[in-house]
Amino acid sequence: MPSLKNVSPFSKANNPTPLRKLDAHSLAADLLAGKRAALSRAITLVESRRPADRNIARLLLKQLPPASAKTLRIGITGSPGAGKSTFIEQLGSELTAEGHKLAVLAIDPSSSRTKGSILGDKTRMEDLSRNPMAFIRPSPAREELGGVARATREAIRLCEAAGYSRIIVETVGVGQSEHAVKQLVDLMVLLVLPGSGDDLQGIKRGIVELADLVVVNKSDGDRIPLARQTTSDYNIALHLAPARDDGWSPRAITASSVTEGGLASFGESLSAYAEAVGQDGILKRRNLQDLQLFERSANNIMLRLLHEDEQLQKVHLATQSAIQSGEIDLDQALELVRIALQKRLSA
């Protein structure tokens, strides 16, 4: 078996058919039939920035059935060293053993040279990558804010249409990406290490507030006492958070990816979450996420159109030069842009 180490999902070997020759109708039929090759091609299609590919992608997405609350979208984050890959691999083995088809969308940092994924998730999850019930797809973050790939939402929809009932979105680490992923998943999981409770007053506090479930990972061996104390610290912090209206109370639990039954508490928490929130609650959350995504996307579209306007571009460049030369300050510059924009819109 050839090594997966240097294989990129964007290489010609993995994408022998040019995207422009893809037919949206036949691709949709293959996707709905659960064909893995069709899913790989469809994700590559929605990740493409070429206008022709985007048109095909839109046709493809229109043919997909509505998303079902019977699927569960799980976001998993944590700082480097928290054991995300090992945790996901063990979790994936247990979920597939239960009969679930699992898709892992791992958002990788991008190579500045090739723009492709550089972490190589298939090499970090070798056993899971060989599991016929699992599908692993690294997505390059490129220059997207916070490291979240632009097409992640579409990739989730494609995976669900292909019959995957559990979707895991793994982020590159602790940072702005978690805010974006939070608005793509049903359950946000934060992996931390034993002894990390002291960080609650520091930079991780904002990330903890995003978490629906905090997992103190690597809770095994001589780390068990420290893990229990860390779990208690996080539960106290989560208890102080504002009450939620979806029926779920965020909590902290312990887990071990290397001991038998080490993920039992996590499985119980997934069931408890699904029962507390219910399918109606999940659909309500997704609807709110769509509204938030619409606002961001609509703003981006309008900004792009404004940047493409020749008259406004001239004002922008002239104002930029005036700031650099010291002729005007920031407030004056912004006022000039506002006036130019008003005139342009009223023309």
N, C-alpha and C positions, 0 to 999 in steps of 0.2 A: 504493500500500500504506500503510495507516495506521501511524502511529508506535507502537512498542511501549513507549515510554518511560513512559507513565502508565497502562499496562494492568496490573491486578493479577489474579493467578490466582484471587482470591477475589471478584472483581466479579461482578455479576449477568450481565454480558455473556458471561463465560466459564463461567458455571454456570447456564444458563437453566432447568434442571429442578431444583426443590426437592429437596434430598437425601432428605427424608422419603418422596418418591414413588418413589425408586429401588427396583428389585427386585434383590435380591442374585443370584438365579439368572441373570437376563438380563444383568446387569452382568458377572457372571463369564464368561458365554459370549462377550460382546463383548470382554472383556479378553483372554481366551485366544485370540481371533481376531486379536489385535494391533491393535485399533482404538484410535487415539490419544485420541479423545474419551472412550472408556471408561476409559482409564488416568488421564486428568486428573480425571474424576469420582470414580474410585475413591480416588485420593490425597486429594482434598478430603474424601471420606467418612471416611477413617481419621484425618484431621487434625481432624475435628469433635469437639467435646466434648459435644455433645448426647446424652443417653442413648439416644434413639431411633436416632440415626445410629450410635452405637457398637454397638448390637445388630445393625444391618444390616452393619456392617463386620465383626463377628465371623462372621456367616454367610458373608460373601464370602470371608474369609480361609480358612475351613474347606474351601472348594471349590477352593482352589489346589493344584496338584501340589507334591510335595516339592521343596525347593530342590536345584538341581543344582550339583555342583562344576565343571561345564563353564563356568559363568558365573564372572566374576572381579569382585570388589568391591574398588574402589580408593579409599582415602581420600587426599585431597590437602589439605595445609595449608601455611601459610607466612605470615609477617608481611605487612602491607600494603606493596605495592611490590615484592614478590617475583615478580610477573608470573603469578599463578595463572590469571587469566582467559585471557590470551594463550596460556599453556602448554596449558590445557585445550582451547581452541579448535583449536590446531594438532594436539594429540594426537587430538582427536575426528575431525578431518579424515582423519588417517592410519588410525585404527581403522576408520572407516566405509568407507574406500577398500579395506581388507582384507576387507570383508564383514560386519563386526560391526555390530549395532545397539547404539547407545550411549545411555545415560540419564545425565544429570547432575542430581544432587540437590544444590542449593546452599543451604546453611543460612544464611539471612540474619539480620542483627540486625533486630529488629522496631521498627516505629514505635510510640512510646508513645501516639500519638493514635489510629491506626487499627488497631494490632496486626498490620498486614500487613508483607510484606517491603519493604525500602527500598532495597536495592542494585540491583534490576532486572537480573538476570543476562542476560536476553535482549538487553538493550541493550549489555551488556559482551561478548557473544559473538554478534554479529549474523550472521556467516556460518554458524556452527554452528546457530543457531536456525532457519535456513532449510533446513538439511540434512534431507531426508526420512528419513534413517537415524538421526537424533538426536532426542532428547527432553530438553528442559531444564525443570527445575521448581524455582523458588525456594520454600523453605519457611521461614516466619517462626519464629524461635527462641522468641518470646514470653518467658516468664519461666523457661524450662527451665534447669537448672543447666548452666553452661558454654556455653550458647547452642546446645545440640543439640535439635532439634525432637523432640517426644515420639514422633511417628509415623514417624520415619526408617526404622526397621527394617521396619515394615509397607510403607512406600513401596518399599523395596528388593525385597521379595517380590513386590509388584505389578508392578514393572518386569520382573523376571525372568519372571513368568508371562506377560507380554505379549510375550516373545520378545527382550528386550534382554540380550545376552550380556556386555556390559561396563557396569558401573555405577560411576560416579564420585560420591563424596560429598565435596563441597568445603565446608570450614569457614570461619567468618568471620575466623579469624586464629589467632595463637598464644595459647593459654590453656587453660582447663579443658576446653573442648569436645573437644580432641584425645584426652583420656583416654576419653571416651564414644564417639567415632567409632572409635577403635582397636578397640573391642569390637563394631563393626558390620561391619568390612571384613576382607578377606583380606590386603590389602597396604596399609601406611600409608606415604605418601610425604610427605617434608618438603622444601619448596622454600626455598632460601636464596640469597643474593646473593654474588657474588665479594667477598671481603674480610670475610665474616661469621665466619670461623674464630675470631676473637678472642673472640666471644661464647660460646664453648664453656664457659668457666668461669663464665658468668653465668646469666641466666634461661633461656636456650635449652637448657641441658644436659638438663633433664628431658624436654623435647620430643624431643631427639635420641635419648634412650633408648627412646622410643616408636616411632621410625621404623624401618621395614624397609628403606627406601631414601631416601637424602639426595640431592637433585638440586640442584647448583649451577647455577641458572638464569642466563640472560642472559650465557652464556659465549661472547661473540662480540666482534669488533673488538679494541680495545686492552685489553679486560678479560680476554682469554684467559690471559695469564701469571698474573694474580691469581687467576683461576678455578681454574687447575691447582693453585696453592698451597693454595687454600681446600679443594679436593677432597682433597688429601693430608692436610691438618689433620683433616678430618672422618673420613677413613679410619683415621687413627691412633686417634682417639677411639673410633670404633666397634669397632676391633680390641680395645680394652681392656674392652669390655662383656662381661658373662658369656655363656658359650657357650649356644646354643639347642639344643633337641632336635628341631627340625622339619626339619633339614637345610639351613637357609638361614643365610647369614652376611650381616648387614646391611652395606651398602656405600654409598659416595658416588660419584656420577658427574657429569659436566658435561652441560649441555644448552643449546640455544638454540632459541627458538621462532620466530626470524626468519631463520634461515639454512637453506639446503637441506640436508637430512640431519641437522639439528641435534638431532633426537630419536632418532637411530638407537641410541644407547647405552641410552636408556630402553626402547625396544622390545626390545632384546636382554636387558635386565634383567628385563622382564616374562616373557619366555620362560624365562630361567634360573630365575626364582622358581617358575614353574609346574612346571618339570621337577624342581627340588630338593625342593619340598614335596609335589608330587603331589596327586591328587584326594583320596586318603585323608587326607593331612595337612590339606587345606583343610576337609574335612568335620569332622575332629577339632577344628580351631580353631573352627569355627562352633558345634560342640556345646558347647565350653567357654564360648564367648560367650553361648550361650543359658542355660547354668547361672548365669553371672554376672548376666545380665539378670534371670533369675528371682529371684535373691536380692534384688536392688535393688527389683524390682517388688513382690515379696511383702512386703518391709519397708514400702514405701510404702502398700500396701493396708492393712496392719495399723495403721500410724500414722494413716491417714485414719479408720479405724474407731474408733480410740481418741479421736481429736479430736472425733468425732461423738457420743461417749458423754457424756450430760448430767452424770452424777456426776463423771467425770474432768475435764470442763470446769470444773465448779465448783471442784474442787481446784486446777486449773491457774490459774484467775483469782485465787483467794484467795492462792495461793503467790506469784504474780506481784506482787500488791499488797504482800505482806509483804516481798518483796525491795526493792521501791521505797521502802517506808517505813523500811527498815533494821532491821526486827524480826528477820529471819533472814538468814544468808549463803547463798551459792550451794550449798555442800555440804549444808546443812540443807534447803534447798528441794528439791534433787534427791532426798534421802532421803524426804521427805514424799510426793513423786510416786511413788517406787518402792513405798512402803508402800501407797499408795492403789491403784496398779495391781495389786499382788499380791492385795489384798482383792477387787478387782473381778473378777479372773480366777478366784478361788477361790469366788466367790459362786454 
